[in-house]
Each structure stands twice: as structure tokens, then as C-alpha cells.
Amino acid sequence: MFKASEVNADGATITSSGFDLTAWMNATVPGTVLTNLVQNGIYPDPYIAENNNLIPDIYNVGRDFYTYWFYTTFELPAAGKEQNAWLEFRGINYSAHVFLNGVQITSTPIQGMFLRHVLDITRVANFGSINSLAVIIYPVNNPGNVANGGQGGDEQIGKDVTAQYVEGWDWIIPIRDRNTGIWDQVSVITAGPVVINDPYVVTKGITFQGTTKNAESAGPPTPA
């Protein structure tokens, strides 16, 4: 993980062979930018004493301050017949661009804390080899000024589809990076030419000894 404003390269370069990552810090995913900055000793634990006051608030320092690159590699098995691959993000806060093996695979940023995003990576994936993945994470568009006080601070929090309380509420101090990061699992899915996703199955009725009953009202079957 590394601050985007301090990386003199784009995602295509970062995910190409030979890019120097020695200065980058380790990151835990799922995890937020601030969580990883605390784990790497950049800032103190905000849950201890008044340490949270020692951490810069995004409203004062700007969104670029908490805009970070995340990088990793993963290996895919050799491709079978008509093999396809997808990259699934179960939760990113707040928006991101994704690069794989020197190619940008998001034409527009994926956005929204509670949306799942599945990206087709078949054409750029290295089957049977190592893949380089880089994701640039942007904070919420409207971080809000909690210093104004009151429920919701300056009323900016409702403009983003995110966990609004982290931007300041009447019962909690703000999370300084507004929970920017990859907060849920990331996975790679491989399959053949046909995939069945999210099936919806409804039981219309079941038969007991020649009698059809509604599944909701039917009791257990009669023992033989």
C-alpha cells in the first residue's frame, strides 16, 4: 500500500513487470487505509485515550491525503476449454479504479460502499502464471465537516452511499479517513462458458400420499 500522490506512475505501470515496490508498506485486506497506517506505525491507535485527535481529518487535509494504492499478486491455474475469469470485490469504500497485468479494466470507477462489483478479467488474465493487481482507492466524495456539530455535521454525509455515521454523528466522533479502503473480501472466480449466479428457487407445493399441499402450511411427512 502506498499514498497515490507520492507514486509517480499509473496503474498500468505499477502492474507491469519491473516496477519497484520496495518502499511500499504491507496492507491487510479486508481493511481500511487508516487501519493499515496504524498497523504500520504511521499513526497511533485511535481507540486509545485521545489518540484520534492526533490523526489528520480528511475534511482538513483533503481527499488526496487518504487516496491510496493497494497492490498484490495472485496465481491462476492453467486455462481449460473456454475458461473465463472474474475479479469480485464485495466491498470498496468509496470508489476505485482497477488495473491487472498492465491493463486498466475499469473504464469508469466502481463506486458505492455496499455494492458488489464483478469484473471480467478473462482477456488480460495470465492463466497458469502470476497476475499483478493494483487498485487505487478514493475516499467518499463528500467527507463532511463535523466541526459544525449537530447530527450529521454539515449535512454532507447523506450525499454518498456509505456508512454515514463514520462521517460524524451526534453520538460518535468521525473516523478520520471515513473508512476508506477495501473493507470486504476480494476473490477470483474461474469457470467454463456457462455460469449460474444467484439462483432464485421457489417451492410451489409438495405431495404427501397423493395430496398436494402448499409448502408453507404442510407439516412433516407421515412416517411409512
N, C-alpha and C positions, 0 to 999 in steps of 0.2 A: 504494500500500500504506500502511496506517495501523493503529496499535495499536487494537484493538477497544475497550478500556477507556477510550480517550480520544475515541471517536466518540459524540457524543450523538444518535444516530439509528439506526434499524434498517435492514435491507437493503432494505425496500420504499421507504423514504425516499431512501436512497443512490442507488437506480436510477431514481428519478423525476426529471423534468426540473427543473433549477434548483438541484440540490444542489451546494454549494461544495466543490470538490476541490483547491483551490489549495495547501493545506498538505500534501497527500499526497505521498509520495515515489515515485519511479519504481521499478518492480519488473521483474525478469527472470523469465519463466516459460518452461520449467520452471526452478524454483529454490526454495530454502528461505527461510524468514524470516531466518535468520541470514546466509545468503549475501547477501540484499538489504540487510540492515543494514550489513554490511561494505562492500558496494559504495557505499552512501550515506554512508560515513564515520562511522557511529554507533559501530562497534566496529572494532578492528584485525584484521588478517588472522590467524586463529588458527593458521595453519600456519607462522608466522614466530616464532622464538625461543620465549618463554613467554607470547605474547600470549593464548593460550587461557585463562590464569588471570585475565585482565582482563575476561572476558566472564561475566556472571551465569549461574549454572547454574539450570536450571528447577526442580530439587528445592528449592533455597533460596528462589527468588523466586515460585514458583507458576506454574500453567499459564496464568493470565491474562496473565502477562508476555510470553509468546510467542504469544498468540492475536491474529491479525491479519486485517484485511480486505484482499482483493485486488479491484481494480476494473479493468474495461476496457470498450470499446465495439467492436461489430463490425457490419458491414452485410450484410444478406441480399438476394439477388436477388428480383425480383418473383415472387409465387407463381403456379405453374402450376395446372393442374386437379388437385384433390385433393392438393395439396402438403403434405408433412409435414416437420418439422424436429426434430432431436435434438441435444442437447449431450452430448459424450462426454468424460469425464475418465479418462485412462489411469492416473493415479496421484496420490492425495492422501494425505498423512500428517499427521494421522491421521484426522480426521473433519471434516465441513463441512456448512454449510447454503448453499443456492444461491438467489439472487434474480435475476429478469430482468424488466426494464421495470416495476418497482414491484410485482411479484408473487413470493411465495415459492414455489418449485417443488419443494422438498423438504419433505415432511410430517414425516419423521424424518431425522436426519443420516446422510449417506452415510459409511461408516466402513470402515477397513482399508487398510493401505498398498498391498497388492498386488492389490486388487480394481479392476476397471474398472467405471465407472458411466455408464450411458447414460440421459439424462433427456429425456422427451418435452416439447418446448417449443412445439409447434405452436400451441396455443391462446393463447399470450402473445407469440409472436414477431412482430416488425414486418417483414413481408416487403416488400422494396423500400425499406427505410429503415434507420435506425440503431437498434441494440439496446444497452441498458445492462445490463451483467452485474456482479454483486458476489458474492463468495464469502468467507464467514468461515471461517477455518481454525483448528481446535483441535488442540493437541498431544496426544500419547498420554495415555491415562487414568492410566497408572502409570509415571511417568518414572523412578522408582527413585532410591535413594540410593547412589551409587557410593562415597561416603566409607567405607562399611562394608568395602570392599575385597573381594578374592577374585573368583572367576569369577562374573560376573553381579551384583556388588554385593549389594544386599539381596534378591535373587531376585524382584524385581518385574517384570523385563523380559519374562518369559515370559507375562505376562498380556495383552499386546497383540499383535495380528497386525501386526508391523512388523519392520524390520531391527534385531534385538535388540542387536547389538554397539554401536550408537550410544548405547545407554543405559549403557554401561560393561561392560568385559570384562577378562580378565586380561592382555590384550595391547594394549589401546587405552584412552586416556582418553576420557571421554564427550564427545559433541557437545552443546554447551550447550543448544540448543533441541530436541534429539532429532530433528533433521532435519524439523521441522515445515514444511509447505508444499505447494505443487503441484509435485511432483518429476518429473512426466512430462507429455506433451503434452495440450493441450486442443483439441478440434476441434468444428466444427458440421457435421452431416450433413443434407442435404436429399434427398428422394426422393418419388416418387409413392405410390400406395396400396399397392404391393407391394414388399417388401424381402426379399432373401435374405441372411441373415447366417451367417457361419461354416459354409459347406457342408463336408460330410464325404464324400469320394469314395473308393471302394474299387474297385480293378481286380480283377474276378473271374477273367478269363482273356483271352488274346488268341489269334487264329487265324493260323497260318502255313501256307499251301499246303494248306488243308483240315484241318489238325490243330490241335486246341485244346490249349494248354499253360498251365500256371499262370504268372502274370506274374512270380513270384519266381524261377522256375527257367528261364524262357525266355531264350534268347540273342538276339542281334541277328537281324533278318530276313535271309533268304537273298537276295543280290543277284539281280535279274532278268537 
